[in-house]
Amino acid sequence: MKHEEIRQAYQMLGQEATAYDGMITCSTFFGKTICKLVWDMNKEESDRYLQLALSGIPEDFSGKLLEVPVGTGVITMPVYRKLKSADVTCLDYSAEMMETARKRASKMGLPHVRFLRGDVGALPFEDGSFDIILSLNGFHAFPDKDAAYRETFRVLKPGGVFCGCFYICGETKRTDWFIRHFYEPKGFFTPPFETKSSLKQRLESLYADAALHTVKSMACFCCCKEKTKC
């Protein structure tokens, strides 16, 4: 039932993609208002955490990348436009969110980007399939976080990079209040949530090298499987 509640919540966001994109990029009046009210962030801080989240992707990357979830693609499609030699797979549980991303990719002319509906807890890929796995604003929504960590690790190649960002609790009281009283009941976020210390411990237990930064309540990470440095 939890999967269906989440699907319905993100179906609504997919249908209101303009408002959602404004919040994610902190680029519209509405988006900036939400960023400040809920996340206590300004535009510079919002850009900063996204920059950190994307830091594991080299400018000349030409390997295989999995993004999960892709959402509306507002952040990543412009990135993929510069990575024309890469093989990019974008996966999302919400068909509505993914359709918005697909249309965005089509308008930008990105034939090297493909889309697939699926569950991060049961990824339809063989072990070690990807050089990079990117997850922006996803883990705080996933109902089975243990499965998500396990599956993203499984399909990452030895020496590959796992990077991205998501909400962690215990950093900003205002944000924690909004998450608990609005985002959780609406089905946008699903507890339990990581803290900075619990996330650091989890990533270090999985990856040989794990860099973790926080911008207010957003955790940004870049991890390398086995002995490769980020």
VEXGUFI-167806 format. One record per residue: residue number from 0; residue in one letter; x negated, y negated, z negated of N, C-alpha, C in turn. Coordinates in Angstrom, 1 decimal, decimal comma. Last residue first. Example, Ala and Ser with C-alpha at 12.3 -4.5 7.8 and 13.67 -1.06 7.14 Angstrom:
! residues 2
REC  nr rest   n.xx   n.yy   n.zz  ca.xx  ca.yy  ca.zz   c.xx   c.yy   c.zz
REC   1    S  -12,8    2,2   -7,1  -13,7    1,1   -7,1  -12,9    0,0   -7,9
REC   0    A  -13,2    5,7   -7,8  -12,3    4,5   -7,8  -13,2    3,3   -7,8
***
This chain:
! residues 230
REC  nr rest   n.xx   n.yy   n.zz  ca.xx  ca.yy  ca.zz   c.xx   c.yy   c.zz
REC 229    C  -37,2   -9,3    5,2  -36,3  -10,2    5,9  -37,0  -11,4    6,4
REC 228    K  -39,3   -6,5    5,7  -39,0   -7,7    5,0  -38,1   -8,6    5,9
REC 227    T  -38,9   -3,0    5,4  -39,0   -4,1    6,2  -38,6   -5,4    5,5
REC 226    K  -38,5   -0,5    4,0  -39,6   -1,4    3,7  -39,8   -2,6    4,5
REC 225    E  -35,0   -0,1    3,6  -36,3    0,5    3,5  -37,4   -0,6    3,4
REC 224    K  -33,2   -2,7    5,0  -33,1   -1,2    4,6  -34,5   -0,7    4,7
REC 223    C  -32,9   -5,9    3,6  -33,5   -5,0    4,6  -33,5   -3,6    4,1
REC 222    C  -30,5   -8,5    3,3  -31,1   -7,3    2,8  -31,7   -6,5    3,9
REC 221    C  -29,4  -11,5    2,3  -30,1  -10,9    3,4  -30,9   -9,7    2,9
REC 220    F  -26,5  -13,4    1,2  -27,5  -12,3    1,0  -28,2  -11,9    2,4
REC 219    C  -24,8  -15,5   -0,9  -25,3  -15,4    0,5  -26,5  -14,4    0,4
REC 218    A  -21,8  -16,2   -2,6  -23,1  -15,5   -2,6  -23,5  -15,2   -1,2
REC 217    M  -20,1  -18,9   -3,7  -20,4  -18,1   -2,5  -21,8  -17,5   -2,7
REC 216    S  -19,5  -20,8   -5,6  -19,0  -19,4   -5,8  -19,3  -18,5   -4,6
REC 215    K  -22,4  -22,6   -5,1  -21,2  -22,6   -5,9  -20,7  -21,2   -6,1
REC 214    V  -24,2  -20,6   -3,4  -23,8  -22,0   -3,2  -22,4  -22,1   -3,9
REC 213    T  -26,9  -18,4   -4,1  -25,5  -18,8   -4,3  -25,4  -20,3   -4,0
REC 212    H  -28,8  -15,7   -2,7  -28,7  -17,1   -3,0  -27,2  -17,4   -3,3
REC 211    L  -31,0  -13,0   -2,4  -29,7  -13,4   -2,8  -29,7  -14,9   -3,2
REC 210    A  -32,6  -10,5   -0,7  -32,7  -11,9   -1,0  -31,2  -12,3   -1,3
REC 209    A  -34,0   -7,4   -1,0  -32,8   -8,0   -1,0  -32,9   -9,5   -1,5
REC 208    D  -35,4   -4,4    0,1  -35,7   -5,9    0,0  -34,4   -6,6    0,0
REC 207    A  -34,4   -1,9    0,0  -35,7   -2,1   -0,5  -36,1   -3,5   -0,7
REC 206    Y  -31,0   -1,4   -1,2  -32,0   -1,9   -0,2  -33,3   -2,1   -0,8
REC 205    L  -29,5   -0,4   -3,3  -29,3    0,1   -2,0  -30,5   -0,2   -1,1
REC 204    S  -30,2   -1,8   -5,6  -30,1   -0,3   -5,7  -30,0    0,4   -4,3
REC 203    E  -30,0   -4,4   -4,8  -31,3   -3,9   -5,1  -31,3   -2,3   -5,2
REC 202    L  -27,2   -4,6   -4,7  -28,0   -4,7   -3,5  -29,4   -4,1   -3,6
REC 201    R  -26,5   -4,3   -7,4  -26,0   -3,4   -6,4  -26,9   -3,4   -5,2
REC 200    Q  -27,8   -6,4   -8,7  -28,1   -5,1   -9,1  -27,7   -4,1   -8,0
REC 199    K  -26,6   -8,6   -7,4  -28,0   -8,4   -7,3  -28,4   -7,0   -7,6
REC 198    L  -24,0   -8,2   -8,3  -24,3   -8,1   -6,9  -25,8   -7,9   -6,7
REC 197    S  -24,2   -8,6  -11,0  -23,8   -7,3  -10,6  -24,1   -7,1   -9,1
REC 196    S  -25,0  -11,3  -11,0  -25,9  -10,3  -11,6  -25,5   -8,9  -11,1
REC 195    K  -22,9  -12,6   -9,9  -24,2  -12,8   -9,3  -25,1  -11,6   -9,8
REC 194    T  -20,1  -10,3   -9,7  -20,8  -11,5  -10,3  -22,2  -11,6   -9,6
REC 193    E  -17,5   -9,1   -7,6  -18,9   -9,1   -8,1  -19,2  -10,4   -8,8
REC 192    F  -14,2   -8,2   -8,5  -15,1   -9,0   -7,8  -16,5   -8,9   -8,4
REC 191    P  -11,7   -5,5   -8,0  -12,6   -6,3   -8,8  -13,6   -7,1   -7,9
REC 190    P   -9,4   -7,8   -6,2  -10,3   -7,5   -7,3  -10,7   -6,0   -7,3
REC 189    T   -9,1   -9,3   -3,1   -8,8   -8,1   -3,9   -9,8   -7,8   -5,0
REC 188    F   -7,5  -12,0   -1,4   -8,7  -11,4   -2,1   -8,2  -10,3   -3,0
REC 187    F   -5,0  -12,2   -0,2   -6,2  -12,7    0,5   -7,5  -12,1   -0,1
REC 186    G   -2,7  -11,8   -1,6   -3,3  -10,6   -0,9   -4,5  -11,0   -0,1
REC 185    K   -1,5  -13,6   -3,3   -1,1  -13,6   -1,8   -1,7  -12,5   -1,0
REC 184    P   -2,7  -13,0   -5,7   -1,3  -12,7   -5,5   -0,8  -12,7   -4,1
REC 183    E   -5,4  -13,9   -5,0   -5,1  -12,5   -5,4   -3,6  -12,2   -5,1
REC 182    Y   -5,1  -16,7   -4,5   -5,6  -15,8   -3,5   -5,3  -14,4   -3,8
REC 181    F   -3,8  -17,7   -7,0   -3,3  -17,9   -5,7   -3,8  -16,8   -4,7
REC 180    H   -5,0  -17,1   -9,5   -3,6  -17,5   -9,4   -3,0  -17,6   -8,1
REC 179    R   -7,7  -16,3   -8,9   -6,8  -15,4   -9,8   -5,3  -15,8   -9,6
REC 178    I   -8,6  -18,4   -7,3   -8,6  -17,0   -6,8   -7,6  -16,2   -7,6
REC 177    F   -8,3  -20,6   -9,0   -7,5  -20,5   -7,8   -7,5  -19,1   -7,2
REC 176    W  -10,2  -19,8  -11,0   -8,7  -20,0  -11,4   -7,9  -19,9  -10,1
REC 175    D  -12,6  -19,8   -9,7  -12,1  -18,5  -10,3  -10,6  -18,7  -10,6
REC 174    T  -12,8  -22,5   -9,1  -12,6  -21,5   -8,0  -12,1  -20,2   -8,6
REC 173    R  -13,2  -23,6  -11,6  -12,1  -24,0  -10,8  -11,8  -23,0   -9,7
REC 172    K  -15,6  -22,3  -12,5  -14,3  -22,0  -13,2  -13,1  -22,4  -12,3
REC 171    T  -18,0  -20,8  -10,7  -17,3  -22,0  -10,7  -15,9  -21,8  -11,3
REC 170    E  -19,1  -18,2  -11,4  -20,0  -19,4  -11,0  -19,3  -20,7  -11,1
REC 169    G  -17,4  -16,1  -11,8  -18,3  -16,5  -12,9  -19,2  -17,6  -12,6
REC 168    C  -17,4  -14,1   -8,7  -16,8  -14,7   -9,8  -17,8  -15,2  -10,9
REC 167    I  -18,1  -14,6   -5,3  -18,4  -13,9   -6,5  -17,8  -14,7   -7,7
REC 166    Y  -17,3  -14,3   -1,8  -17,0  -14,9   -3,1  -17,5  -14,0   -4,3
REC 165    F  -19,9  -13,8    0,6  -18,6  -13,6    0,0  -18,5  -14,2   -1,3
REC 164    C  -22,0  -13,2    3,5  -21,6  -13,9    2,3  -20,2  -13,5    1,8
REC 163    G  -24,9  -11,7    5,1  -23,6  -12,3    5,1  -23,3  -13,1    3,8
REC 162    C  -26,7   -8,7    6,2  -26,6  -10,1    5,8  -25,1  -10,6    5,8
REC 161    F  -28,9   -6,3    6,7  -27,5   -6,5    6,2  -27,5   -7,9    5,6
REC 160    V  -31,1   -4,9    9,1  -30,8   -6,1    8,2  -29,3   -6,1    7,9
REC 159    G  -33,3   -2,0    9,3  -32,3   -2,9    9,7  -31,9   -3,9    8,7
REC 158    G  -34,9    0,0    8,4  -35,5   -1,2    8,8  -34,6   -2,3    9,3
REC 157    P  -32,7    2,4    9,7  -33,8    2,2    8,8  -34,6    1,0    9,3
REC 156    K  -29,5    1,0   10,7  -30,8    1,7   11,0  -31,8    1,5    9,9
REC 155    L  -26,3    1,4    9,3  -27,5    0,5    9,5  -28,7    1,3    9,7
REC 154    V  -24,4    3,1    8,5  -24,5    2,8    9,9  -25,6    1,9   10,3
REC 153    R  -24,7    3,1    5,7  -24,8    4,3    6,5  -25,1    4,0    7,9
REC 152    F  -24,1    0,5    4,8  -25,5    1,1    4,6  -25,7    2,2    5,5
REC 151    T  -21,4    0,5    5,4  -22,3   -0,5    6,0  -23,7   -0,1    5,9
REC 150    E  -20,5    2,5    3,7  -20,4    2,7    5,1  -21,3    1,7    5,9
REC 149    R  -21,0    1,6    1,1  -21,6    2,9    1,5  -21,6    3,0    3,0
REC 148    Y  -19,6   -0,8    0,9  -21,0   -0,8    0,8  -21,7    0,4    1,3
REC 147    A  -17,0    0,3    1,3  -17,5   -0,7    2,3  -19,1   -0,8    2,2
REC 146    A  -16,7    2,0   -0,9  -16,7    2,6    0,5  -17,3    1,6    1,5
REC 145    D  -16,6    0,0   -2,8  -17,7    1,0   -2,9  -17,8    1,7   -1,5
REC 144    K  -14,3   -1,5   -2,2  -15,6   -2,1   -2,0  -16,8   -1,1   -2,0
REC 143    D  -11,5   -1,2   -1,1  -12,4   -0,2   -1,5  -13,8   -0,7   -1,3
REC 142    P  -10,3   -3,7   -0,2   -9,8   -3,0   -1,3  -10,7   -1,9   -1,9
REC 141    F  -12,0   -6,7    0,7  -11,9   -5,2    0,9  -11,3   -4,5   -0,3
REC 140    A  -12,3   -9,3    0,0  -11,0   -8,9    0,5  -10,8   -7,4    0,5
REC 139    H  -14,9   -9,7   -0,5  -14,0  -10,1   -1,6  -12,5   -9,7   -1,2
REC 138    F  -16,2   -9,0    1,8  -16,2   -8,1    0,7  -15,2   -8,4   -0,4
REC 137    G  -15,9  -11,2    3,7  -15,2  -10,0    3,8  -15,1   -9,1    2,6
REC 136    N  -17,5  -13,4    4,5  -16,2  -13,6    3,8  -15,3  -12,3    3,9
REC 135    L  -19,2  -11,7    7,0  -18,9  -13,1    6,4  -17,5  -13,1    5,8
REC 134    S  -21,6   -9,5    7,6  -20,3   -9,6    7,0  -20,0  -10,9    6,3
REC 133    L  -23,5   -7,8    9,9  -23,1   -9,1    9,4  -21,7   -9,0    8,8
REC 132    I  -26,2   -5,7   10,5  -24,8   -5,7   10,1  -24,5   -7,0    9,4
REC 131    I  -28,5   -4,8   13,0  -28,0   -5,8   12,0  -26,5   -5,6   11,7
REC 130    D  -28,8   -2,4   14,3  -30,0   -3,1   13,9  -29,6   -4,2   12,8
REC 129    F  -26,8    0,5   14,1  -27,0   -0,9   14,3  -28,3   -1,4   13,7
REC 128    S  -26,6    3,3   13,5  -26,2    2,8   14,8  -26,6    1,4   15,1
REC 127    G  -27,0    5,1   11,3  -28,1    4,3   11,9  -27,8    3,8   13,3
REC 126    D  -24,5    7,5   12,0  -25,5    7,0   11,1  -26,5    6,2   11,9
REC 125    E  -21,9    6,4   14,3  -22,8    7,4   13,8  -23,8    6,7   12,8
REC 124    F  -18,6    4,9   13,5  -20,0    4,9   14,2  -20,9    6,0   13,5
REC 123    P  -16,2    3,9   12,4  -16,2    4,9   13,5  -17,5    4,9   14,3
REC 122    L  -16,0    3,5    8,9  -16,5    3,0   10,2  -16,7    4,1   11,2
REC 121    A  -14,2    3,2    6,6  -14,4    4,4    7,4  -14,8    4,0    8,8
REC 120    G  -14,1    0,8    5,4  -14,3    1,9    4,5  -14,5    3,2    5,2
REC 119    V  -13,5   -1,0    7,4  -14,9   -1,0    7,0  -15,2    0,2    6,1
REC 118    D  -11,4    0,1   10,0  -11,5   -0,1    8,5  -12,9    0,0    8,1
REC 117    G  -10,5   -1,6   13,1  -10,9   -0,5   12,2  -11,1   -0,9   10,8
REC 116    R  -10,6   -2,5   16,5   -9,8   -2,6   15,2  -10,2   -1,3   14,4
REC 115    L  -13,1   -4,1   18,2  -12,5   -2,9   17,8  -11,8   -3,0   16,5
REC 114    F  -14,7   -5,8   20,9  -13,8   -5,8   19,8  -13,2   -4,5   19,5
REC 113    R  -17,9   -6,9   22,2  -16,7   -6,1   22,3  -15,9   -6,1   20,9
REC 112    V  -20,0   -9,0   24,0  -19,3   -8,9   22,7  -18,0   -8,0   22,9
REC 111    H  -21,0   -9,5   26,5  -21,7   -8,6   25,6  -21,1   -8,4   24,2
REC 110    P  -19,4  -11,4   27,7  -19,2  -10,0   28,1  -19,9   -9,0   27,2
REC 109    L  -18,3  -14,2   27,0  -19,2  -13,4   26,2  -19,0  -11,9   26,5
REC 108    G  -17,0  -16,9   27,6  -17,6  -16,0   28,5  -18,7  -15,1   27,9
REC 107    M  -15,4  -18,4   26,0  -16,8  -18,7   26,0  -17,6  -17,9   27,0
REC 106    K  -12,9  -17,2   26,3  -13,1  -18,6   26,8  -14,5  -19,0   26,9
REC 105    S  -13,5  -14,7   25,1  -13,2  -14,8   26,5  -13,4  -16,2   27,1
REC 104    A  -13,9  -15,5   22,4  -15,0  -14,9   23,2  -14,8  -15,0   24,7
REC 103    R  -11,3  -16,3   21,9  -12,4  -17,3   21,8  -13,6  -16,8   22,6
REC 102    K   -9,9  -14,0   22,1   -9,6  -15,1   23,0  -10,7  -16,1   23,0
REC 101    R  -11,1  -12,6   20,0  -11,2  -12,1   21,3  -10,9  -13,2   22,4
REC 100    A  -10,2  -14,1   17,8  -11,6  -14,0   18,1  -11,9  -13,5   19,5
REC  99    T   -7,5  -13,5   18,0   -7,9  -14,9   18,1   -9,4  -14,9   18,4
REC  98    E   -7,5  -10,8   17,5   -7,1  -11,3   18,8   -7,5  -12,7   19,0
REC  97    M   -8,3  -10,7   14,8   -9,3  -10,2   15,9   -8,8  -10,7   17,3
REC  96    M   -6,0  -11,5   13,5   -7,3  -12,3   13,4   -8,2  -12,0   14,5
REC  95    E   -4,3   -9,5   14,4   -4,0  -10,9   14,7   -5,2  -11,7   14,6
REC  94    A   -5,3   -7,1   13,3   -5,2   -7,3   14,8   -5,0   -8,7   15,2
REC  93    S   -7,4   -6,6   10,7   -6,3   -7,5   11,2   -6,3   -7,7   12,7
REC  92    Y   -9,8   -5,3   10,5   -8,5   -4,5   10,2   -7,3   -5,3   10,7
REC  91    D  -12,4   -5,6   12,9  -11,5   -6,2   11,9  -10,3   -5,3   11,7
REC  90    L  -15,6   -5,9   14,5  -14,5   -5,0   13,9  -13,7   -5,8   12,9
REC  89    C  -17,6   -6,3   17,2  -16,8   -7,0   16,2  -15,6   -6,2   15,8
REC  88    T  -20,8   -5,7   18,4  -19,5   -5,1   18,2  -18,8   -5,8   17,0
REC  87    V  -23,1   -6,7   20,8  -22,4   -7,1   19,6  -21,0   -6,4   19,6
REC  86    D  -26,2   -6,6   21,9  -25,1   -5,8   22,0  -24,2   -5,9   20,8
REC  85    A  -28,1   -9,4   23,3  -27,6   -8,6   22,2  -26,4   -7,7   22,6
REC  84    S  -28,6  -11,3   25,2  -29,2   -9,9   25,4  -28,8   -9,0   24,3
REC  83    K  -27,4  -13,6   24,4  -26,9  -12,9   25,6  -27,5  -11,6   25,8
REC  82    L  -27,0  -15,4   22,1  -27,7  -14,0   22,0  -27,2  -13,2   23,2
REC  81    K  -25,5  -17,6   22,2  -26,9  -17,8   22,3  -27,7  -16,5   22,4
REC  80    R  -23,0  -16,6   21,7  -23,2  -17,2   23,0  -24,7  -17,4   23,3
REC  79    Y  -23,2  -15,9   19,0  -23,3  -14,9   20,0  -23,5  -15,4   21,4
REC  78    V  -22,6  -18,4   17,8  -23,9  -17,7   17,6  -24,2  -16,7   18,7
REC  77    P  -20,0  -18,9   18,6  -21,0  -19,8   19,1  -22,4  -19,2   18,9
REC  76    M  -18,8  -16,6   17,2  -18,8  -16,7   18,6  -19,8  -17,7   19,2
REC  75    T  -19,0  -17,2   14,3  -20,0  -16,3   15,0  -19,9  -16,3   16,5
REC  74    I  -17,0  -18,9   13,4  -18,4  -19,1   13,0  -19,3  -18,4   14,0
REC  73    V  -14,6  -18,0   14,5  -14,9  -19,4   14,6  -16,4  -19,7   14,3
REC  72    G  -13,5  -15,4   14,5  -14,7  -15,7   15,2  -15,2  -17,1   15,3
REC  71    T  -11,5  -14,8   12,8  -11,1  -15,5   14,1  -12,3  -15,8   14,9
REC  70    G  -12,8  -11,7   11,7  -11,9  -12,9   11,4  -11,5  -13,5   12,8
REC  69    V  -14,6   -9,6   11,6  -14,9  -10,7   12,5  -14,0  -11,9   12,3
REC  68    P  -15,8   -8,2    8,5  -14,8   -8,4    9,6  -15,1   -9,6   10,4
REC  67    V  -18,4   -7,3   10,6  -17,2   -6,8   10,0  -17,0   -7,5    8,7
REC  66    E  -20,4   -6,9   13,4  -19,8   -7,9   12,5  -18,5   -7,3   11,9
REC  65    L  -23,4   -5,3   14,4  -22,0   -5,1   14,0  -21,5   -6,2   13,1
REC  64    L  -25,7   -5,3   17,0  -25,2   -6,0   15,8  -23,7   -5,6   15,6
REC  63    K  -28,6   -4,2   18,5  -27,2   -3,9   18,3  -26,8   -4,5   17,0
REC  62    G  -30,9   -6,7   19,9  -30,5   -5,3   19,5  -29,0   -5,2   19,4
REC  61    S  -32,0   -9,2   20,3  -31,5   -8,5   21,5  -31,1   -7,0   21,2
REC  60    F  -32,7  -12,4   19,0  -32,2  -11,1   18,7  -31,6  -10,4   20,0
REC  59    D  -33,8  -14,9   18,8  -34,1  -14,1   20,0  -33,6  -12,7   19,9
REC  58    E  -33,2  -15,8   16,3  -32,7  -16,6   17,5  -32,9  -15,8   18,8
REC  57    P  -32,2  -13,2   14,0  -33,2  -14,0   14,7  -32,6  -14,7   15,9
REC  56    I  -30,3  -13,2   11,2  -30,1  -13,0   12,7  -31,2  -13,8   13,4
REC  55    G  -30,3  -13,8    8,6  -30,9  -12,6    9,0  -30,8  -12,3   10,5
REC  54    S  -28,8  -16,2    8,2  -30,3  -16,3    8,3  -31,0  -15,0    8,7
REC  53    L  -26,2  -16,4    7,7  -26,6  -16,0    9,1  -28,1  -15,9    9,3
REC  52    A  -26,1  -17,3    5,1  -25,4  -16,0    5,5  -25,9  -15,5    6,8
REC  51    L  -27,3  -19,8    5,3  -27,9  -18,8    4,5  -27,4  -17,4    4,9
REC  50    Q  -25,3  -21,1    6,8  -26,6  -21,0    7,3  -27,4  -19,9    6,6
REC  49    L  -23,2  -21,0    4,9  -23,1  -20,3    6,2  -24,4  -20,1    6,9
REC  48    Y  -24,2  -22,7    2,9  -24,0  -21,3    2,6  -23,8  -20,4    3,9
REC  47    R  -24,4  -25,1    4,4  -25,5  -24,5    3,8  -25,3  -23,0    3,5
REC  46    D  -21,8  -25,9    5,1  -22,8  -25,5    6,1  -24,0  -24,8    5,6
REC  45    S  -20,9  -26,4    2,4  -20,3  -25,4    3,3  -21,2  -24,9    4,4
REC  44    E  -22,5  -28,5    1,7  -22,6  -27,3    1,0  -22,0  -26,1    1,8
REC  43    E  -21,6  -30,5    3,6  -23,0  -30,1    3,6  -23,2  -28,7    2,9
REC  42    K  -18,9  -30,8    2,9  -19,3  -30,2    4,2  -20,7  -29,7    4,2
REC  41    N  -18,6  -29,7   -0,6  -18,5  -30,7    0,5  -18,9  -30,0    1,8
REC  40    M  -16,8  -27,8   -2,9  -17,8  -27,9   -1,9  -17,5  -29,1   -1,0
REC  39    D  -14,9  -26,5   -4,6  -15,8  -27,6   -5,2  -17,0  -27,8   -4,2
REC  38    W  -13,1  -24,8   -3,8  -14,4  -24,3   -3,8  -15,4  -25,3   -4,4
REC  37    V  -10,6  -26,1   -4,0  -10,7  -24,8   -4,4  -12,2  -24,4   -4,7
REC  36    L  -11,1  -28,9   -3,2  -10,2  -28,5   -4,3  -10,4  -27,1   -4,9
REC  35    K  -13,0  -28,8   -1,1  -13,2  -29,5   -2,3  -12,4  -29,1   -3,5
REC  34    C  -11,7  -27,1    0,7  -13,1  -26,8    0,3  -13,4  -27,5   -1,0
REC  33    I   -9,3  -28,4    1,1   -9,3  -27,1    0,4  -10,7  -26,8   -0,1
REC  32    T  -10,2  -30,7    2,3   -9,4  -30,8    1,1   -9,5  -29,5    0,3
REC  31    K  -11,4  -29,7    4,6  -12,2  -30,4    3,7  -11,5  -30,5    2,3
REC  30    G   -9,0  -28,7    5,9  -10,1  -27,9    5,5  -11,0  -28,5    4,5
REC  29    F   -7,6  -31,1    6,4   -7,0  -30,0    5,5   -8,1  -29,1    5,0
REC  28    F   -9,4  -32,4    8,1   -8,9  -33,0    6,8   -8,4  -32,0    5,8
REC  27    T  -11,9  -30,0    9,2  -10,7  -30,8    9,3  -10,3  -31,5    8,0
REC  26    S  -14,1  -28,5    8,4  -14,2  -29,4    9,5  -13,0  -30,3    9,8
REC  25    C  -14,9  -26,1    7,1  -14,8  -27,4    6,4  -14,9  -28,6    7,3
REC  24    T  -14,7  -23,7    8,2  -15,8  -24,6    8,7  -15,9  -25,9    8,0
REC  23    I  -12,6  -22,6    6,9  -13,8  -21,8    7,0  -15,0  -22,7    7,4
REC  22    M  -10,6  -24,5    7,3  -11,0  -24,2    6,0  -12,4  -23,5    6,0
REC  21    G  -10,3  -24,4   10,1  -10,6  -25,7    9,4  -11,2  -25,5    8,0
REC  20    D   -9,4  -21,8   10,4  -10,7  -22,2   11,0  -11,2  -23,5   10,3
REC  19    Y   -6,8  -22,0    9,3   -7,8  -21,1    8,7   -9,2  -21,6    9,2
REC  18    A   -5,6  -23,8   11,0   -5,7  -24,2    9,6   -6,8  -23,3    9,0
REC  17    T   -5,7  -22,3   13,4   -6,3  -23,6   13,3   -6,5  -24,1   11,9
REC  16    A   -4,4  -19,9   12,9   -5,8  -19,9   13,0   -6,4  -21,3   12,9
REC  15    E   -2,0  -18,7   11,9   -2,3  -20,1   11,6   -3,8  -20,3   11,7
REC  14    Q   -2,1  -16,0   12,6   -1,1  -16,8   13,3   -1,3  -18,3   13,0
REC  13    G   -4,0  -15,2   10,7   -4,3  -15,1   12,2   -3,4  -16,0   13,0
REC  12    L   -2,7  -15,5    8,4   -3,8  -16,4    8,6   -4,2  -16,4   10,1
REC  11    M   -0,8  -13,5    8,7   -0,3  -14,9    8,6   -1,5  -15,8    8,9
REC  10    Q   -2,5  -11,3    8,7   -1,6  -11,6    9,8   -1,1  -13,0    9,9
REC   9    Y   -3,4  -11,4    6,1   -4,3  -11,9    7,2   -3,6  -12,0    8,5
REC   8    A   -1,2  -10,4    4,8   -1,7  -11,6    4,4   -2,6  -12,2    5,5
REC   7    Q   -0,8   -7,9    6,0    0,2   -8,9    6,2   -0,3  -10,3    5,8
REC   6    R   -3,2   -6,6    5,2   -2,9   -6,8    6,6   -1,9   -7,9    6,8
REC   5    I   -2,8   -6,5    2,4   -3,9   -7,3    3,0   -3,7   -7,6    4,5
REC   4    E   -0,6   -4,8    2,3   -0,5   -6,1    1,8   -1,6   -7,0    2,3
REC   3    E   -1,8   -2,5    3,4   -0,7   -3,1    4,1   -0,5   -4,5    3,6
REC   2    H   -3,7   -1,8    1,5   -4,1   -2,1    2,9   -3,0   -2,9    3,6
REC   1    K   -2,0   -1,2   -0,7   -2,9   -2,3   -0,7   -3,4   -2,7    0,7
REC   0    M   -0,8    1,2    0,0    0,0    0,0    0,0   -0,9   -1,3    0,0
***
